[in-house]
């Protein structure tokens, strides 16, 4: 009687442990995923100023995160295989506690300025030393906890993949919360403290999971008595290759689309986390028990979205709404989401039985790392333009079910013949230097897009046509004779105008300098070059230097952002100009007189390599009578140069009557009010010039610009203060001042759209 009562009591106790297990385990997985993905934008934002706010920083960071994720998944797989049961719980708790000793998060000491070459590998090292162990420990949690759960006799343990969806919900919510709530409301130092608190709470949750698993009913036997057949075939190498391929394409596409949308706006957490959040959302959908979007539907609509993107991208329809940066970003993200959802849907269809769960996650993570390395590390050194993006779009088509050669021989002959003809035609086009007008170009593209409809359900020919359109479009639109160079900091192109009068420098999609090399009769221009673009005689930039000279002569002025070096030729006898530039490629281009001869004719000019926030801070105080900030890459803005703390550095380096000028011309963002705010926060006054005193002349490359100047007193502006074209600015009390801990890109976008 007593034995029966004791047995019943023990049974109730173990049943209670079993009921508590799933909620506690789900909470641990959720919190772990939230910490894992909150740290990514948080720590990358810490590192961003070291490399000038370049969009490539996030691409390389993603490679590190994917590699660390693979390491964590591999560790989980080996741990469950060679130290199952209670040993794995104890070992992993030890790893988590060891990782906690490195907290709170910070940039490791000894990692100051990046090297002149190999920035990406330096950045990987910085991430590994600074946050490698905590990230590795977090990465292992999701597969490890799921594997532990799968070895219990819980009714849901037969198919634990729903916990992967729960993990990605935590990741998704953390990513969305970061730019919308965490970043604008909590300072970085406080973010790291709260993150540390969350890490210790997670250790307690994992310990609780271990305790419950230890006492879960039939835990030991469950590993061998599950309803799952023990003769389930182990995954083959072919299975692993398919998992890797289906994971690699969306992972590479994630990096490529993020770089694409960041290049023309800013390298900021908002534009990082939205693609990553969509990427994670696809996992939530495909691994849920009842997906809200059926996989067959996603497969069916993917070609529609790809054709739509290609049409808008190349044909450039004259629709006002589609020409806004918000609409274009939205279109790229929608297509990215659909392609990723399709690939991950195919991945979910091929998931193995629960006993092979950790191997599946490990190979899937390996594929993600391969895709990340290809797009984030290899592509910048392989292509001189962002070729990986269209290539990955075509590869996403090949991930559709049914990819393969046409079955009929005549279809195969037609397919390969069409490819050969297209390649030969493109080669002839480039070899003979042929040109094609926009109308003909657009009609050809439209015709090819129509042909893709004939291959709607044939992934291989469909992908081949899409790839050809996108790659050929680049070849056709590429200016004949242009020199293109790609570095960690972006794509730089040197070209000449069709009439041969001007040589131009473009960074990304934006012109950043130019020089007239021939007169109107085609004769070469020699001697001291005449500045153009925003630096011509009488321009706002010229007026700023004249204002500085109204207090003293000669003057010393600093320029942040080299470009072609045009402002060197605005110096008068006795003046000293000092450039600060982060990209060694730009320095080589500007110093080569075969490209531009501003520096060779108007020099010698000292150039300091490195991020201006770091290098300018080392200059003696009161060094310069004017500081000109003209450092935007494409239309992407280095936010760390537009903060209250940055303006404080500029102010320290100015002479008593010195002037700071910031060039904020931008197609997508309103930034004049931002500069006004950071100037006011430092007790300075600001004035704005939008080029109203000159007539823009595109033919001679005379452009209007938006320039904001700041000084300690209005009298320091000299003649500028008396000009009707330099309007005195007042800070907007409703607009928060940008700091190293706060910026509002959405607000700048909205203000620009209202204009």
N, C-alpha and C positions, 0 to 999 in steps of 0.2 A: 504493500500500500504506500509506504513512504517512498519507495523507489519509483513508483509510478508518478507520484505527486512531484518528486524532484525532477523527473524526466520532463513532465509537462511544463514545469516552471522554466526549465532550461530552454525548452522549445519556444516558449513565449518570449523569452529574453532574446534569443537569436533571431526570432521573427521580427522583433522590434528593431534590432540592429539592421536587418535587411530593409525594413521600410524607411529607415533614416538614411541609408546609404546613397540612394539616387539623388535626393535633394542636396545633400552635402557635396557629393561628387560633382553635380551640375554646377553648384555655386563656385567650387574650386576651379573648374574648367572655365567658367565664365569670367571670373576675376583674373585668372592667369592670362587669358586671351586679351582682356582689356588692358592689363599692364603691358603685355607684349607689344601691342600695337599703339598704345599711347606713348611709349618711350621712343618710337620711331620718329614722329615729327618733332617731339620735344627735344631729343638730343641732337637731331640734325639741325634744328634751328640754332642750338648752341654753337655748332661747328660752322655754320654757314658763313659768318663774317670772315673766318680764316681764309676763305677762298672767294672773296669778293661777291658773294651772293649768286654764284653761277648756278644755272639750272642743273648742270651736270652733277652737282654735289648730291642731289637727291637720287639720281640714277646710280651713282656709285654706292650710296648708302643702301639702296635697295639690294644691290649685289651682296653687300655684307650681310644684310638681314636674311637673305635667302640662303647664303652659305651657312650662317649660324643656325638657321632653322633646320637645314639638312643635318648639321652636326647633332642638334638636339634630337631629331627624329632617329638618326642612326644610333645614338646612345640609348634611346628608349627601346629600339628594336633589339639591340644586343643585351640590354639589361633584362628584358622579359624572356629572352631566349636562354641566357646562361645563368641568370640569378633570379628565377621566378619566385613568386610568392612573397614571403615576409622579407627575404633578403633585399629584394628590389625596393621595398618601401623604406627600409633603413638606409640603404645606399643613397636613394634619391633625396631623402631628408637631409643627409649629410651634405650633398651637393648644394641644396638650397641654402643651408646654413652657411656654407663656405661662400656662396655668392653674396649673401647678405653682408659679409664683412667688407665688401668693396663699396658699400653704399654710404652716403648718398651719391647719386650720379654726378660726375663732373668730368671735364676734359683732363686727361692724364697730364701730369707735369712733364715737362721736357718736350712737349709737342707745340712749338711756337709757329714759326712761319713755314709754309709748305715749300718744297724744293722747286727749282725752275722747270724740271721735267719729272715725269712720273707722279703727278699730283694724285692720280686715282689710287695708286698703290700706297702712297703716303696716307691718304684718307682711310683706306681699308685698315691700315695698321693702327691709326688713331682710334677708330671704332673698336677694333679688337682689344686694344689695351684698356680703353676707357669703360666699355660696357659689355665686353665679350662674355664674361662669366655669367652675369645676371641674365643676359639675353639667352644664352645657351641653356641655362637651367629652366627658364620659362618656356622655351621652345619645346622641351621634352615633355612638359606636363600633359598636354592634350592627348597625344597617342599613348602615353604611359598610363594615365588614369583610365582611358578607354580600355586598354588592354587588361588592367586590373579588374575592371567591371565585367569584361567579357568572360572572365574566369570564375565568376560567381554563378549561383543558380537563380539569379533574379530573372523574372519573366522577360524583361527587356534586354537581357544580356546576349540573346541570340543574334541580334543585329544592332550593335552599339553605335552605328554610324550616325544616328540622330544626334549623338553628343558632339559630333564634329560640326553639325549645324549650330548647336548651342554655343560652341566655341567661337564660331564665326560671327554669331550675333553679338557676343561680347566685344569682339574685335571691331565690328562695324560700328557699334554704339560709341566705343571709345574714340574711334577716328572721327566720327561726325561731331562728337562733343568737343574735340580738341580745338578746331578753329572757331566754333560757334560759342563756346562757353569757357573752356579752360584757358585758351590763349589770351582772349581779351580781358579776362577777369582775374587771372592769377599770374603773378610774376613767376619768371622761370625758376628762381631759387625756391619759391614756395611750391612750385610744381614738383620739383625733385624731392622735397620733403614729404609731400603727400603721397608721391609715388612710392617712397621708401616705406611709409606706413602701410600702404597696400601690399607691399611685398611681404612684410612680416605677418600681416593678416593671412596672406596666402599660405605661408608656412604652417600656420596653425590649422588652416583648413585641410591641407595635405596630411598633416599629422592625424587629424580627425578621420580623414578617409582611410588612412592606414589602420587606425584603431578599429573602425567599423568593418573593414575588409578582413581584419584579423579574426573578428568575431562573427562574421557573416555566416549564415547556415551553409554547411557543406562546402566551405570555401576551398579546402584542399582537394576535395573530390570533384568539385565542379569543373576543374581544369580538364578532367578526364571523363566526366559523365555527362557533359553537355549533350543536348539533343543533336548537335551538329555531327554529321558523320565523320569519323576519324580518318577515313580513307579519301577525304577531300584532296584533290590533286594540288600540290604546291604550285605557286605561280612559276611559269617558265620564263626564260630570258626574253622571249618574244612578248609575253605579257608585260614584263618590266619595261621593255623598249616602247611599247604602246603607251603605257602610263606616263613615261618620261616625255614622250613627244606631245601628248595631249596636255601636259602640264607646262612644257617649255614654251609653246607658242603664246598662250595668254600671258605668261610671266614676262616674256620679252615684249609683247604688245603693251603691257602695263607701263614698262619703262619708256618705250618709244612714244606712246601717246602723252604721257606726263611731260616728257621733254618737249614735245611739240607744242602743247598748250602753255607751258611755262615760259617758253622762249619769247613770246610776245606780250607777256603780262608781268609776271614776277615770280621768282623762286620763293614761294611762301607756302606754309602748311596747308592753306585752303586748297590750292591747286595740286598739292601732293596727295592729300587725303581723299579727295573726291574720287579720283580714279581707283585708288586702293580700296576705298569703301565699296565701290561698285564691284570690284574684283572679289572682295570677300562676300558680298551679297549673293554673288552667283553660287558660291559654295553653300550658303544657307539654303538657297532654293533647291539646288540639285540633290543635296543630301538630306533634305527634309522628307518625312514619311509621305507627305502629299504635296508635291511641288505646285506652287501657285501658277507656274507657267509650264505646261506640258512640254517635254523635250521635242516631241514631233512638231509642235507649233514653232518652237525656236528654230529648228532646222529648216522649216519651210520659209520663214520670214528673213533669215539671215541674208540671202542674196538681194532682197529688196533694199535693205539698209545699206549694203555695200555699194550697190549701183547708185543709190541716192547720194552717198558721200562722194563718190568719184565724180558724179555729174556736177554737184555744187562746187567741189574742190577745183575742178578743171574748167568747166564751162562758165563758172561765175555768173549765174543768172542775175538779172538786174532787179532783184528784190531787195528793198531797203532793209527789211528785217533780217535777212540772211547775211547781210554785210556787217552786222555788228559782231564784235568779238564774243559777246555772250552767246549768240546764236551759233557761231562757228565752233566754239568750245563745246556747246551742248550737242551739236551734231557729231563731233568726233567722239564724245563720251558715250552717246547712245550706240553708235556702231561698235565701239570697244566693248560695251556691256553685252550686246547681242552676240558678238563673236566669242567673247569669253564664256558666256552662258552656254553657248553651243559646245565649245571644247570641254568645259567642265561637266556638261551633261553626258557627253560621250565617256568621260572619265568615270563618272558615277555609275554608268551602266556596266562598266568593266570591273567594278570593285569586287574583291575576293570575299570568301567567307571570313567570319570574325577572327578565326585563329591565325589568319595571315594579315591582320589589320596593320600591325606596326611595319611590316615589310611594304605594304601598299603605300602607307604614308611616307616611308623613307624614299621609295622610288619616285613618288609624286613630288616630294621636296627636291630630289636630285634633278628632276626635270625642270622645276622652277628655278633652281640655281643655274642650270645650263642656259635657260632662256635669258636669265638676268645677266650672266657673263657675256653672252653673245651680244645683247643690246646695250649693256652698260659699259662694258670694257673693250670688247673686240671691235664693235662697229665704229666707234670714234677713230680707231687706228686703221680701219679697213676702208672706209668710205670717206670721201671728202664732202659729202652732203648727208642728210638724214635719210639714207636709202633704206635703213632697216625698217622704217615705218611701213612703207608700201609693200616691202617684201613680207613682213609679218602679217599684213592684211591678206595677202595671197595665200600664205601658209595656213591661216585660219580657215580659208575655204577648203584647203586640202584635208583639214581635220573632219570635214563632213563625212557621214557614213556613205560608203559606196565609192570612195576615191579609187581610181584605177584607170588603166588605159581603156579606150573604147574596144568593144568585143570584136566587131567586124573589122576585117583587114582594110577595107576601103576607108573606114572611119579613122583607123590608125594612120593610114597613108595621108589622108586629108589633114589630120591633126598635126603630124610632124612636118608635113609640107607647108602648112600655114605658119608654123613656128619658124621654119627655116627662111621662108619668104619675108616674114616680118623682121627677123634679125638682119638679113641681108639688106633690106630696104633701109633699116636704121643705120647700118654701117655705111652704106652709100651716102646717106644723108649727112653723116658726120664727115666722111672722107672728102666729099666734094664741097663741103661748106654750104650746102643748100639752105635756103630759108623758106619758111612757110608762113603765110599770113594768118592772123587770128581766126578769120572766118573759116578758111579751109581746115585749119587745125581743129576747130570746134566741131565742124561737120564730120570729120574723120572719127573723132572721139565719140560723138553721138552715134555714128554708125556702128562702131565697135561695141558700144554699150547695148545697142539693139541686138547684136549678134549673141551677146551673153545670154539673152532670153532663150535662145535655142538650146543652150546647154545648162538650163536651170537645174536639172537634176544630175548633171555630170560634173563633179567637183574638179577633176583635173583640167579639162578645157576651160571651164569657167575661171579657175584660178590663173591659168596661163594668160587668158585675155586680160583679166584685171591687172595682173603683174605687168604685162606688156604696156597697157595704157598708162599706168602710173610711172613706170621707168622711162618709157619713151617720151612721156610728157616732159620729164626733167631734161632729157637730151635735147628736145626741140626748143624748149624755152630757155635753155642755158645760152648765155650770150657768147657768141663766137670769139675765141681768143681769151676768154676770161680765165683767171687763175684763182682756184679755190683751195683754201687751206682750212683744215678742221683741227681744233685743239680742244683741250678740256673745257675751255671757256666759250666754245661755239664755233660756228662756221663763218669764215671771213672770205669775201670774194673781191677780187680786183678786176675791173673791166673798163672798157672804153666805150664812149657813146658812139652811136652809128655814124655821126659826122666826124668823129676822130678828134673833136676839140677838147673833150674832158676825159680825165681818168678818174674813176670813182672807186670808193671803198665802201662796201656794204657788210654789215654784221647781221647775220640772220636775214630778216626781211626789211631791214632799215638801212638807209644810207647814213654813213657816219663820217664822211669826208670826201673831198674831191679836189682836183687841181686842173686848171686849164693848161693844157700842154701844147695846143696849137691855136693860132688866131683864126679869124673868120675866113681867111684865105687859105688855110691849111698849112701855114708856115709854122715851124716849131718855135715855141717861146722859150727863151733862155734867160739866165740870170735869176734874180730874186723873185720867187713866185708870188702871185697875188692871191690872198685868201679868198675863198668863195663860201658857199653854203650859208652857215650862220655867222661867218667871221669876216665878212666883206667890210670895206671902208664904210663907216657910218652905221654899222650894225650895233645891236645892243651890246655885244661882246666888246667891240671897239670903244663904245661909249663908257663901259665900265672901267677899262684901263685908263682912258682919258680922265675919268673922275678920280682915280687913284693918283694920277699925275698932278691933279689940281692942288694936292697937298704937299707933294715933294717930287723931285726928280733927281736921279733916276729912281725907278721902282723895282721892287722884287715881287714877282708873282708866281704862284703855284697853280698848276693845272692837274686836276685828277681826271685821268682818262686821256690817252694819247691820241687815238685816231690817226690821222695823217700827219699830225704835228703842226697844223695850220696856225695855231696861236703863237708859235715861236716867231712867226713873221709879223706879229703885231708888236714885237718889242722895238723900242727906240734905242739909239746909242746910249750905252751905259746901263740899260735895263738888264735884269737877270730873271730868267724863267726856269722853273724847275718842274719837271713832269713826274707824276706818280702813275704807274701802270702795272696792272696785275698779270697781263697776258704776254709772255715772252714772244709769241708769234707776232703780236701787234708791234712790238719794239723792232723786231727784225724787218717787218714790212716798212715801217716808217723810216728806218735808218737807211734803207736801200734806195739810193737816188734813181735807180731804174724804175722804181715804183712811184715814189713821191720825193721831191727834193726840198721840202720845207726845212727839215732839220739840217741837211747838208749846206744849204744856202744861208740859213739864218742862225746857225749854231755857232759854237758848240752848245749843246743843251744837255744838262745832266738829267738822267732818267732813273728813278728809283723803282726797282721791281718789287712788287708785293701788294698786298691789300692796303689801300690808302688809310683806313682807320688805324692800322698798326704802324705803318711807316711814317705817316704824317705826325703821329703822336710823338715820334722820336725826334722830330725837328725842334730846334730851340724855340721857346715862346717868343712871340712878337716878331717872327721871322719875315712875314709877308705883308705887303701892302694890299694885295688882292689874292683871293683864293677862288678859283673857278672849278666847279664840280660839273663835269661833263662826261659821266662814266656809265651811261646806260648801254647794255648789250642788247642789240635789236631794240625792241620796245620794252624789254624786261628791265625792271628797276632793282638796283641793289639797295634794298630797304635799309640796311644798316648804315648807309650814307645819308639817310633822310630822317634821322631820329634826333631827339633832344640831346642825347649824349654825343652824337656826331657833331652837331652844331656847337656844342660846348668845346670840343676839340678845335674846330675851326676858329672859334673866338679866341682861344688861348694863343693860337699861332699868328693872329693878326696884329699888325702894328696899331697904335692907339687910334688912328683914323682909317683903319683898313676896312675893306669891303669883301663880303662873301657873295659870290654869284652862283646860282644853281640853275642849270639848264633843264627845264622840266617839260620840254615839248614831247608829247606822247599821243599816239593815236587812240589809246584805249583808256587812259587814266587821267583824272584831274588831280594835279599835284601842287598847284600854286598855293592852295590853302594849307596844304601840309607843311610846306616850307614856311609860310607865314606863322603857323602855329609853333613850330620848333624854334623859330627866331624869337617870337614873343616870350616863349618859355625861358629863354636865356637873356631876357631884358633887352632885346634888339628890336629895331624897327625894320620894316620890309617894304619894298616897292616892286611893282610888277610891270614888265614890258611885254607886250604881245605883238610887237613889230608893226604897230600902226603908223609909224613915221616913215616907212619905206614901202615901195611897191614890189611885190613878189614877182620874180622873173624866172620861171622854170627853165626856159631855154638857156639862160646864163647861170643857172644853179645859184640863184639868189633867193633864199628862203626866209620866210618869217619864222620867228621862234618865240617860245614862251620862256622868259628869263625872270627869275625872282632874285633880287639883291637884298642883303641884310647888312646892317651896320649898327654900331652902338648908339649913334645919334643921327638924326636926319641930316644935320649939317655935313656929316662925313660923306654923304653922297655927292657933294660938290654940285656941278652943273646938272646932274641927274635930278636932284631935288627940285629944280626949277622947270623941268620938262613936263609938258602936258601928257607925254606918252609914257611916263613912269608914274603909275598911280600908287599912292600910299595905300597900304593894306592894313586891315584890321582883322585880328584873329576871330574866328567864328566860335562863340562861347558854347555852341551845341556840339562842336566837333572836338573829340579827344585828341590830345597831342600825341603824336607818334613817339614811341620810345623803343629801347632795345627789347622791352617786354610786350609792347603793344603796337599793332599796325592794323589798318582797316582797308584792305584792298577792295572789298565789296563796295564800301562807301565811295571810293575813288572811281570805280567803274560806274556806279549809279550817277554820280555828279557829271561824269563825261557824257553819259547817254542823254542826260537832260540838256546838255549843251547842244 
